[in-house]
Every structure is written in C-alpha cells, then in structure tokens.
Amino acid sequence: MYISDDIRYIGVNDHKKDLFEGQYIVPNGMAYNSYLIMDEKIAVMDTVDADFTEEWTANLEKELAGRMPDYLVVQHMEPDHSAGIALFMQKYPDALVVSGTKSFNMMKQFFGTDYSDRRIAVKEGDELALGTHTLHFIEAPLVHWPEVVMTYDSKDKVLFSADGFGKFGALDVEEDWACEARRYYIGIVGRFGMQVQKVLKKAAALDIATICPLHGPVLTENLGYYLNLYDIWSSYRPEGEGVVICVSSVYGHTMEAARLLEKKLLEKGCPKVSVFDLARDDMAEAVEDAFRYDRLVLATVTYNGNIFPDMNTFIAHLIERNYQNRTIAFMENGTWGPAGVRVMTKLFEKSKNITIAENKVTIRSALSEESRAQIDALADELCSR
C-alpha cells in the first residue's frame, strides 16, 4: 500500500490473538503498522510484534527491491512495535537506529544492547534529512509510554503518531473507526489525557494531511473529526447524553432493579440507555460507554461487607483513567446490611467534577414498593439532567 509516492505501508495483520495486552478482546484482530520512506536515504518507521517479524521482513524486502535501509526510526518501545529491532539491526549492519534517549535504555533491557555505536538520539525539534523528505521529531511522553517520539514528514505532511489515533482491529476488516478507537484510547491511553492534550497542541501547529498510527487505518480524510474526538476524550468530556447502567447481581434481584430503571428512563425519553452485566459483558466495553456518555448508574449487591468484586474492579478502571465530569447514581442491595452506596461514594471522593445524584436506591433482598418508588425518583432526576 502506498501512502504517498515515497511512503509505503509494510505492516501486518494479526488474527491470532484473542486478547490484546492480555485483557482486551479483539474479535477483528489487530494491525501492527510499519512504514517505509524511500528517498536518497531510506527510513523504516518502527517494527512489529514478535510473531510477525518474518512477514514484516518479507514486506520490507519486497519494497526495498534490493536497496539497503539507512535508518530505523523507533517511536515506541512497546514489544508489539519493537520486537523486530534486533533482527533488523543484524540484517542491515550499516543501518542506524534513530530514537529518543529513553528508548535506548529500554533497548538495553529488551535486547541486551543500546546500540551505542549505531544510533542517533533525537529530542524535541531535532530533524533528520533523507533527501526531499525531512523528519521532524516530536516528544510525546506518556502517550502512552514515557519514551514515545512522534515524527512529522514535512514534504508529504504526514504525522507518524505512534500509538496515538490507533484502534483495535486488523486492516483487512471493515468496521466503524470511532467505536474501536474509543475502546482502545480509553483502555490504553485514557489515563494520560493531560499528555495527549499537550501533543494535540503541538499537532495544531503542523500542516497535517495524513496520520499514520501504529495500529489501525491510515487517516487521510476529515482529519478534524479524529482530532476533535481525541480532544474530547483527552479532556474527559462526554461525547453525548445518555445513561450507562453497570450491574453486579448475584441472584438476579439487582439486575431486575436495573432493568426496571432502564425501562423507566426510556419511557421518560432518555436518548440513550445501555446496561452492562459486569460479570458477563466485556468490561472494556462498559468502561468505554461510561466515558462516552454523561450519566452513570452503578448497581451492586453487598458482598462481605463491601461491594461485589466485579464492581470494585470496574470502578478501579474508571478511577485509574481519571473518570470525571459526569453524574453518578448508586443502587445497592443487601439482605441485612446494604453497604454499596457508602462504599462507592467513598471510592469516588477524590475524583474531579463528579456530581452524585441525590436519589439513591436501596433494595433489601428483592424489589419492594419502597425501592420501586426510589427507582421512579432516580429516573426522574437522571432524565432532568
């Protein structure tokens, strides 16, 4: 695939993995992207996952057509992008590796060498001339590892964005970009919104025609759409109005209450309501929706004087990713000592700009007239917001 006359795609598709990073379900696989810039000097942009280095090397050799690469630019040292470094450096002994200082420390840890005699260390504002193409390096620490460097090619106006603007899904499968990019961003990058905002400010000063991420498709049209979503996600603003109900239920009574709330909300005209069973549904999808919409309901049983483990884990995912600027409502269930409201309220006490709904629902074993009335009141309050 040609990105421009001189820039070629040499990445690979992975349909082997069922879990990315050992935790994210990837039904449509993953893409590990790598790019080749052909000029007077030749630069390879990143490598791929260890399971695909042979396929990647074959792609590279085909595009090189007998020429030798001069540089390997390493933007990100996570193993799904850096596993081919040692192989590349062995195969092309005259090539230099170009990266930030922190990356070379990591290479020492991964490969036993920091390539001290074959490297160019770059920092913010440094340039590398290839001929007609000049690469400009942009430090992007903690997007989402501390060593990340992005690269801008001023000739073709291409931003090589490392893991920024990436998504789940292989490139040989067609699917909506935003859904899997959102799940990817919130799960993997979401904690580092402040750092993403800094990079977006740097990107705003560049004339960008194409974004080449390390996962997902090359972005060439309507770039404002993608940049706007990244601005929303990284500033922790909801994308739209809606209520997400996340439930931990043991014998079904708490789920019954959650479904009744869902019914009431829809009857009152709430624009979007989604319900997740945290024991059975993909938790990453639940986290995604919690960040996507502006209202969240947490419904849990009391368990060992605490909240159910799945709910504890779910809230931990939210807090770890700086969940904020939302309204949260609580539903608790307990036969002899309901503790959910107290425990969940405390868990969010250090979160920023969180509004706790005034109405709370307490179920004692099973729904009653009193708890049904509480659900009515909560539905009214959530819809009024």
Secondary structure, 3 states (H helix, E strand, C coil): CECCCCEEECCEEECCCCEECCCEECCCCEEECCEEECCCCCEEECCCCHHHHHHHHHHHHHHHCCCCCCEEECCCCCHHHHCCHHHHHHHCCCCEEEECHHHHHHHHHHHCCCCCCCEEECCCCCEEECCCCEEEEEECCCCCCCCCEEEEECCCCEEECCCCCCCCCCCCCCCCHHHHHHHHHHHHHHHHHHHHHHHHHHHHCCCCCEEECCCCCCECCCHHHHHHHHHHHHCCCCCEEEEEEEEECCCCHHHHHHHHHHHHHHHCCCCCEEEEECCCCCHHHHHHHHHHEEEEEEEEEEECCEECHHHHHHHHHHHHCCCCCEEEEEEEECCCCCCHHHHHHHHCCCCCCEEECCCCEEECCCCCHHHHHHHHHHHHHHHHC
